[in-house]
């Protein structure tokens, strides 16, 4: 008995469906999806720039999830770097076989498939992400050009804060098309959003869908209408069952999500584990060509009436594949949400304008 399994077999023309739903970012090269049957001709290499708490949490998670055949660690602190590079292989009997290399020079990253940039000044409890700007832009000027030279075909994944502005900086300094430069953005903010809803409804967070978009920071936008549980829209039910869910309460919840990192930093001095898992999920989507959708920092010019002239990076739901950002879905935002997003873009663009790139 013949089983119908595709919409095309039911009379729907599938040609261009994905390209219609997801629009490419500006400055992107045409992306040809990789055939699932194409052979792998070489090993997968991931480089992590920065061997601090965040960088090592990311490297450790990528290692345990078997996402790379070779991991290169780069840091300006040779003793700390050597210690980390020795500590991980000591667990070789319990982990997938991965070759680990390290060095203080970007040459060790040569021929990377994915370069994760975590190096930067650490955020203090009283400091906003944008306050880090001047210190970390200077670091990017030293990091990105040699990395791009050694791995001209790599994907760049920026994690250092302020991540949206530094993703713009990495794009400008690398000369890569925008589709190959991504910031970790609000992927973790959205996870915190999903966690809060899941805890409230006593369900698995993996069954909750909820988006934070815009800046990874104080002007981020919580898209309340995006909340669904098990595929069922949930925000209307939440409002009807909780009379306290007025605008003030919603804004308070948004501030709690944005402030989640500040709370962790205040308690333990840094964040590490959650961002490690968040970045590993992005690495998996990119390296394994999963075509997964994540709210990550991408070139947002032209989306939601953001000016085409504003080459600003901020988080939008992006379709990630082995070649980078395949496209961005334009969400059905309320007028207020769209206005907040444009305000977030304006804040970030004003910071970018000061950089003379």
N, C-alpha and C positions, 0 to 999 in steps of 0.2 A: 504493500500500500504506500503510495507516494504521500509524503508529509510536507505540507506547505509550511515553510518556516520564515520566509522573507516577504516583506511588504511588496517587493517588486513582483513576486509571484501572485499577489492578490490584485495586481493591476496598477500599483502605484509606481511612478517613475522615480527611482532613487537618485538619479543623476543630479548632482549639485545640492542635495538636501543639506548636507553638512556645511557646505560653503555658503549657503543662504542663511543658515542659523548663526554661524560663527563668521564674523567679519575680520579680515586680517588687520593687524596694526599697521600704521604708516611705516614706511622705510623697510618693509619686510621683503625678502626675496621670495619668489614663488616656491611653495613648499610641496614637494611630491611625497606623499605618504610612502613609507617603507613597506615593501611586501612582507607579509608575515612569514613567507617561505624563503626569504632571502637568507643565505648563509652568513655566519659571522666569520670574518676573515682575520680578526685579531681580538686581543683581549680588551676588556673595558677598563679604562683608567679614570679615577676620580682624584682630583687634587683639592686639598683643603688648605687654604691660606689663613694661618692663624691657629696656634695650638693652645689657646686659652680654654676656659671652661666650655664655651659654646662650640668652638672648633672641635674639641675632642669629643664632646657629646655627639656631634654630627658624625665625626669619623667613626666612633664606636658603633653608632646605630647603623650606619651604612655597612660597616664590617659585619655585624651580627645578622643583618638582613640579606647578606650575600649579594649586594648590588654592584660590586666591583671585583675585578681580578687583581687590580693594583691600586693602592692608595698612596698618594704622595702627600707628605706633611711639610708645610713650610712655615717657619717662624723666625723672628729676629732674635729669639732667645735660645741660643744653641744648647745650653745644658738642659733646660726644660724640654726642648724638642727631643733631644737624645733620650731623655728619661721616658717620655711618652712613647717614642718609637721602639724602645726596648720593652716597655711594659706590655704593650698590646701583643707582640708575638709570643710572649711567655704563655699566653692563653691559646696557642695554636692548636693544642690537642682538643680543644672544646669548640673550635670555630671552623668555618669554611676556610679552605686554603686561599690565602690572599697574600700577595707580595707587598710589603710595606717599605717605602723608601722615604728619605727625609733630607732636608737641607735648608740652609738659610738663603739660598739663591733660587730664583724662579726657574732656573734651568732644570731642576728636578721635576718640574711639572710638564716637561716636553711631551707632546702628543697626547694630552689629556682629552677625554671625551666631555668631561664636566669639570669645571673649576668653581669651587664654592669659596666665596670670599667672606671670611668672618673677622679678619684682622681689624682692630680699631680700638680706640680708647673705650674703656668700660664706663657704662652709664652709672652715675651716682644716684642715691635715693632722691635727691632734690632736683635732679637734672632731667629736662625733657629730651626727647630724641633729637629734636632740632638743635638743641644747645650743643650737641656733639659735632655739628656740621664742620666747622673750620678745622678741627683736629683730624677728623677722619677723611676729609677731602684731600688733605696733604698726603695722607698715607696711600690713598687710591692712586695718586699721581705717580707714586713709586712702585705700586703693585701691578696695576692693570696693563700698561704698555708692554712690559717684558713677558707677562703671562700671555697676552695676545700674540706676541711674536713667536713664542715657543709652541703655542697651540692655536694656530689660526682658524681651525675648524671647530673649536670647542664651543660648548654652551657655557655661559657665565651665569652663575646663580649668586646674587648678592644677598648677604644676611646682615652685614654690619649696619648699624644705625647712624643717622636717620636713613632707613633703607630705601625709601622712595627717591630721595635726592641722590644718594650714592649709586643707585641703579642708573639714574640719568648720567651721572659722572662716568660710570663704567662704560656705558654705551658710547659716550662721546670719546673717551680716551682709547677704547678698543678699536673703534672703526667698524665694529661688527654690525650687521643688520639688527634692527630692533627685535626681530623674532628670536634671536639667539642670546638676548640679554634679559634676564628675569630677576625680579626681587622677591624675597620670601613674603613680603607684603603682609596682608591680613590673613594669611592662611592659618596662623596660630590664633589670631583674634577670633576667627570664625569657629575654631575648635573650642575656644572658651565659651562662645555663644551657644554652641551645640551642647556643651557640658552642662551649662546652667539650665537649659530647657530640659535636657535628659534627666538631670537630678530632680527637677521640679515634678516631672511626669513619671518618674521612676521607670525609665526605659533606657535601652542601650543607646549611647551617644551616636553609634554608627547608623541608627535608624532615624536620626534627626538631621534635617537639612536646614541650615540657616547661614546667611551671608553677612559679613562685614566687608565694606568696600571703601574706597578712597584712601586717605593717608593711613599708614600704620602709625597711629599716634592720636593726638588730641582731637583732630578734626575728622576722625573716621565716621562712617555712616553705617548704622545698623539698619539693615533692610528687613523690617518686621514682617512685611508681607511674604518674605521668602521662607518663613518658618513652615516646615512640614514634618510630620511624624509618620513614618511608614508610608510616605508618598501622599499623605492626606494633609491638606492645608490646616494649620493649627492656630494661626494667630487670632482669627475671629472667635474661635472657641475660647482661647485664653482670655480675650477681652470680655466676652460674655459671662465667663465664669469667675472673673476676678474684677470686681468693680474698681479696684485700686489701680488697674492698668491704664491710668490716664497719661497724658503727654509728659507730665513731670516725672512720673514713675518710670516711664520708658527711658527718659533721658538719664535718670539715675542708674538704671540697669546698664545703659550704654557706657556710662562713666565707670561703672564697676568692671566691665569687660576691658575697657581701655587701661584702667588702673591695675589690672591683674598683674602685669609685669612689675609695676612699681611696688606692689605689695610683696611680691616674691623677693625683689631686690632688697627691700627694706628688712626682710626677715633673714635671708641667707647670704645677701651681698651680691647675688648675680642670678640669672636664669640659665638653665642648661638643658634639663631633660626634655621638657615640652618642645623647645625649639629644635632639639636633636631629632625627635620623632617627626616634627613638622617638615623639616628640611629633607629627611630621608624619604618621606612620602612624595615630595616633589622630585627628588632624585629618581625614585622608582618610576614615576610617571614619565619622566624625560628619557631615562636610559632604556626602559623596557617598552617604550612606544605604546603606552597604555591608553592614550587619548582620553585621559581623565581631566575633569574640570576642577580647577582650584582658583580661589581668589588670590591672585598674585600681582605684583607690581609690574605693569606693562606700559608701553607707550600709549597714552590715553587720548592723544590729540584726535579730535573728530567724534569721539563718543559722548553721548548725552549732552550735546551742544557745547562741549569743551572746545575752545578755539583750535582750529587746525594749526595756528601759528604757535600754540603753546606746547612745546615738546616736553610735556610733563609726564612722569611715570607715577601711577598710582594703581591701587588694586581694583581689578574687575575680574569677573569669572572667565578664566582663560582655558582654552583647550590645549593641553600640553602633549607633545609627542617627541619622538627621537630627534626631530629637527628643531625643536623649540616650541614657540607659540604658534599653533596652527591657526588660531582665530580667537575672537572674543565675542561672547554673547552679550547683546545689549539687553539688560534687564528691564522689565516693565516697572519703572520707578514711579512713585507718586511725585507730584510737583515739588513737594517739600524735600523729599529725598534727593531729587535731581538737583535742586538748588543747593543743598548741603554738599553734594558731590562737587559741583562747580566751585563752591567756596573753598573746599578742600584743595581742588586743583589750583585755584588762584594763590592760596597760601604757599603751596609747594613751588609753583612757577616763580613766584617772587624770590624765593630762596635760590632757585636755579639761576636766575638772572644775575645774581651777585657773584657767580663763580667764574665768569669770563672764560667759558670753554668753547 
